Amino acid sequence: MSAGSRIVLCPGLCKRIASSVASESLPALCLSSKAFLRPAQAHLFHTMYCTDLSEIAGLCREVQASERLGDYPRNLYIVLETTRSIRLHGAARIAAWQDVARGLKRMPNLKMLLIHDAALVNTWIFDDLGSPPFQLLNLQLRFQWDQHFVDFLGSQRELVALETACPDPYTDASGSSPEGTPTQIILPTIPVDGFLLRLAKLETQLFIAQQLLTPFPGRKQYPPLTYIRINSPPSNSRAVLSMLPNLCWVHKSLRAVYVQIPEDMVWKAINMIATAVPTIRYIGVLHIPSIHLHRLTSVLLRLPCLWAIEIDVSAWEPQPPNLFAQRAFAAMMRTYAPSLRNVIFWVGEQKWLWKIVPTATEVDENGVVNEGIGKWGCQLDFGVKLWAEA
């Protein structure tokens, strides 16, 4: 090899090397060689996680200034959980959010967006964004539920999963829902057609779920939800009961419902679920009282597809229920719901998962597991997401 000759690195090799480098070393790799610049930048900007408004504004300015950086981001996390993480004030804060909006305009391949805004007042950036160049699959927002928010959702025709953390306009400053809830609250307008037509997973607040599932004149389509979770325990039991019948509009697709249902309304609520979605496969969390358990058996007979259920037994006496009592209760429920395979018992902060383990006699010579009695196995639940398997 002659002196001064250049070694040309294979682009495929550079890409593989960049993919194996730790994220904190990617900036150094960008500066090491021009051959590594683009593959290292692609991995550096693939997933951006920022906890400071000034930092994300700076990154978005970089994206605006480059012709190619905007093609790299796939996942963007903006986590401003406290006002301290924002730091900027007045015009400087507005300018930073405008930079974020301009940066989003240059990210056509973005698939996951998370914005947690401690101030809850910056949904106007969606207006600045105009017609987004991207179609998200996953969206998590902590913002005010207003028309800017809803209009942005309407632009995301491919959205599959939505999670929100919005303040409830029906709840007063003390966090309660008084009897005299004001009636002049105006919620944003939901489009009649073409709204969230691919949305399968919804984790939100009660008032948003209620609006998304409430019929109104001219409405013909509803999101094809498979899973719905009400994130915070509702303070108004009447509002929960008014929302549950609306599940019937998504009964063909819905497989799992997660909402904290207190003891004083559990029987009425579970009957409403059985009426609205008789094919439901997962229900949680039911605060079932230790008396009148016969009322549960009559409901289980109406749920022929029930596969998993979560029950809070923290208030039972004696406390806490031992494992033998849990197993007996799970076996009793399966007598009336033969499809039941998983039962989670909440005892305080602990979760005990009971699940049917196939016995050897249920596996034929081809290794196929057949339906049968099986046996109950127990384990501490460390975050098993049964609703995802339902």
Secondary structure as GFF3:
##gff-version 3
##sequence-region A 1 390
A	DSSP	alpha_helix	11	20	.	.	.	ID=ss1
A	DSSP	three_ten_helix	23	25	.	.	.	ID=ss2
A	DSSP	alpha_helix	26	32	.	.	.	ID=ss3
A	DSSP	alpha_helix	34	46	.	.	.	ID=ss4
A	DSSP	beta_strand	47	50	.	.	.	ID=ss5
A	DSSP	alpha_helix	53	65	.	.	.	ID=ss6
A	DSSP	three_ten_helix	69	71	.	.	.	ID=ss7
A	DSSP	beta_strand	75	80	.	.	.	ID=ss8
A	DSSP	three_ten_helix	83	85	.	.	.	ID=ss9
A	DSSP	alpha_helix	90	104	.	.	.	ID=ss10
A	DSSP	beta_strand	112	117	.	.	.	ID=ss11
A	DSSP	alpha_helix	125	129	.	.	.	ID=ss12
A	DSSP	beta_strand	138	142	.	.	.	ID=ss13
A	DSSP	alpha_helix	147	155	.	.	.	ID=ss14
A	DSSP	beta_strand	161	164	.	.	.	ID=ss15
A	DSSP	beta_strand	201	204	.	.	.	ID=ss16
A	DSSP	alpha_helix	206	213	.	.	.	ID=ss17
A	DSSP	beta_strand	227	230	.	.	.	ID=ss18
A	DSSP	alpha_helix	237	243	.	.	.	ID=ss19
A	DSSP	three_ten_helix	244	250	.	.	.	ID=ss20
A	DSSP	beta_strand	256	261	.	.	.	ID=ss21
A	DSSP	three_ten_helix	263	265	.	.	.	ID=ss22
A	DSSP	alpha_helix	266	276	.	.	.	ID=ss23
A	DSSP	beta_strand	282	286	.	.	.	ID=ss24
A	DSSP	alpha_helix	294	300	.	.	.	ID=ss25
A	DSSP	beta_strand	308	312	.	.	.	ID=ss26
A	DSSP	alpha_helix	323	336	.	.	.	ID=ss27
A	DSSP	beta_strand	342	347	.	.	.	ID=ss28
A	DSSP	beta_strand	350	357	.	.	.	ID=ss29
A	DSSP	three_ten_helix	360	362	.	.	.	ID=ss30
A	DSSP	beta_strand	375	380	.	.	.	ID=ss31
A	DSSP	alpha_helix	386	389	.	.	.	ID=ss32
###
